[in-house]
Amino acid sequence: MFSIRPAEVRDIDAICAFDHLAQQNSQRRAFIERSVEAGNCFVVEADRQVVGYAVLEYTFYEQGFISMLYIHPKHRRQGAGSVMMHHLESICQTPKLFTSTNLSNSPMQSLLAKLGYKLSGVIHHLDEDDPELVYVKFLKQGAG
């Protein structure tokens, strides 16, 4: 059983322990710290242990945007990502919710398709030879 709650400063080290980029890149850790401090970061727990996190912001054309969803590798494909996405959808303050993933990230693309997200666009040149796919989900009637 998974539970979701706002991330707290005490969660930062736990998040960075399983986020391999945060272990290698001080900018990623700084992003996590800023997101926690701003109240935009949420953690998913299993047995009172942090097994994933996500960041919901409103900096993408003032629309809800999930800028990060990261689940501990040992806990992937067990429903934690779906639970987190449903939570973020339920608290999103805009009628449309956007997110993005790399073309190479087929597990995330599958999750988004399963949850009813639609491809909205493609951004080239962020990561070399790995375009960013932008997705949207219409949360409120009349948003589409």
N, C-alpha and C positions, 0 to 999 in steps of 0.2 A: 504494500500500500504506500502510495506516495502522498506527500503533503507539500504545499507551497506556502512560502512566507517571504516577506521582504527581507533582503539580505541585510546583515548588520556588519559592522566593522570587524567583529570577531570571526566572521566567515571568510574574510579575504584570504587568509593563509590556506584554508581548506580548499577554496576555489583554485588558487594558484598551484596547489599540490597536484591537481589532476588536469589542469589546463596546460598542455605541453608548451604552448606559445608563451604563456605567462612565465614559465620557468626559464625561457630563453630570451625573452624580450621585455625590457623594462617598460616600454610603451604600453604593452598589453596589461601589465600589472597596474600601471597608472590609470588606464582606462577602467579597469575593474574598481580601483579605489574611488575614482571620480563618480562612477555609476552608483556605487554603494552610498557614498556621501550625498548624492543628489536624490536618493530614494527611487532610482530607476531600475535597480537590480533586484531580482528575485531568485531565491534558491528553491530547489526541489530536494526533499529529503526522503530517505528510505531508512527506517529503523533509527531515526534521529541523527543520521549521517548525511551530510551534504553530498549529493550525487550529481548535481547539475546546477546551472544558473542560466538566466536570461536577462536581457536588458531591453526595456520598453521605453522609447523616447518619442518626442514630438518635434524633432528637428528636421524631419523630411517633409518640406513644404507644409509644415504645421499639421501633418497627419501622423497617426500612430505608426511607429516603425520599430520592429524588433531587430535591433542591431546586433544581437548576439543570442544564440541558443547553443549551449555547450553541455553535453552530458558526459559524465565519466565513462571512458571506454568500456569498463566492466558492466555498466548499467544500460548500455544502448540496446535498442530493440526490445525493451521490456515495458514500454509505455510511459516512461518518465517524460520524454519529449512531447508526447501528445497531451499529457496532463498539464504540462507547463504552457503549451500553446493555448489550450482551452482556457486556462486561467488568464493569460494575457488578453485573449479575446474578450473575456468577461469584464475586464477592468478598463479596456481601451476606451478613451474618451472621444474618439472620432468615429465617424460612420464607416471609414475604410481603414484597414490595417495592412501595412506593407511590411515586407521583409525581403531578404535577398540571400542568395547562396551562389557558390561557384558552380560552373558547368560540370566540374569534376565531382561534385558532391551529390552523387545519385541517391544516397540514403535520405538526405534532407529534401531533395526534390520529390521523392516518394512520399515522405511524410506530408509535405505541403499539398500534394495532389489528393492524398487520403483525407485531408482536413478541408478540402474545398477551396484552396487558394488557386488563383489563376495567374498565368504568366502575364506580366504587365510590360516588361521591357528588358533590354539587354544593355549592359554597360561594358564597353571594351577598354582595355589598357589599365585596369586597376591591378590585376595580377597578370603577369606575362603569360600569354597563351592559355588563359583560363578565364573566359568572360564571366561576369557577374550577372546572374539572372534575377530580375526583380519580380516579386509576386505581390498580389493584392487579394484581400478577402473583404467582401462587402458585408459589414456587420449589421447595419441598420437598413430597413426597407427604404428604397428610393435612393440609396447611395450609388447604385450602379447606373 
